[in-house]
């Protein structure tokens, strides 16, 4: 068993153990991937102030996100097709998050359904909603999330149309994925993955198949997903969804201060500064660069979180110092899942927590609540 010391180790193992088309789906961005890269590299430019001879005994990273107690300000981001990275991927990730004490958010485009995850977990999880043209389907999806006692709805606004991802096009990755000869040959070289899939009950886009109008089976899914994302989505729909849901609402995909004001005015409980992990508008600003302006604009009115490019607990602390009251991680937990299933997601969370805790101590703090911009080296953020 290789020794895992950081998220990069999990990435390497994920790449080794998971079919290329699914690994590439996780580890890619749109077009030239410039925003995908900037999300990570802009974190590296921010430097920390080291402090010494400060009491570092009894440290805590505990806080709340939309009122829910969390072991650290980190949630597992909604990611589509997670059950293809590892059999029952969504269920395993939700279980790891639950045990660690951080939120898990299930994507509309998941392989396991809301009900599958609810059945195998004990704590409430969050549900992420994409707005589809079929509003009847949206109503039914929201009812199912309520019935499963999901504790927050994460409404994604930055995917009215799909950002073009070159690797996915080349690999024939769609919903459902195309099984070309090349893909099948590559799958055969990943025996752990194949065995896991063979030994697990078959689950396939179960939020959608059998629930969306006209999608009774997998063959009708592909044309449905190709034309269902709604380019007409607007703030009136956000109001409609807020009423329909009636619970905690988190708006995901905000990168601009104007939009942040609209999100705050919508009455949502939190907004997530996000560029979808560099998978939508290539050339957009990195999330960590967009964060301070948005915190200044609306930080007093709404909880501001961020995601994109977090690869260590140090990044979580930098985001916190710049005003994010919560963060989400996407690829880091997918790397863990593809590498080692539930144990890999747990490992990812342990690594991030440990790095966060130690960095907090080195910068002179015992309680994350007291951490401010002061821990950052002037001129580097
Ligand atoms: C995503 N993301 C995403 N977001 C969303 O709202 N619904 C979804 O179904 C998906 N699907 C998805 C799949 C994969 C493979 C990735 C990598 C990402 C975006 C995700 O929630 C989050 O914004 C980013 O992953 C954050 O960036 P990092 O942490 O991956 O750098």
Boltz pocket constraint, residues with backbone or C-beta under 6 A from the ligand:
constraints:
  - pocket:
      binder: B
      contacts: [[A, 25], [A, 26], [A, 27], [A, 28], [A, 39], [A, 77], [A, 78], [A, 79], [A, 80], [A, 107], [A, 108], [A, 109], [A, 128], [A, 156], [A, 252], [A, 274], [A, 275], [A, 276], [A, 277], [A, 278], [A, 279], [A, 307], [A, 308], [A, 309], [A, 310], [A, 328], [A, 329], [A, 330], [A, 331], [A, 332]]
      max_distance: 6.0
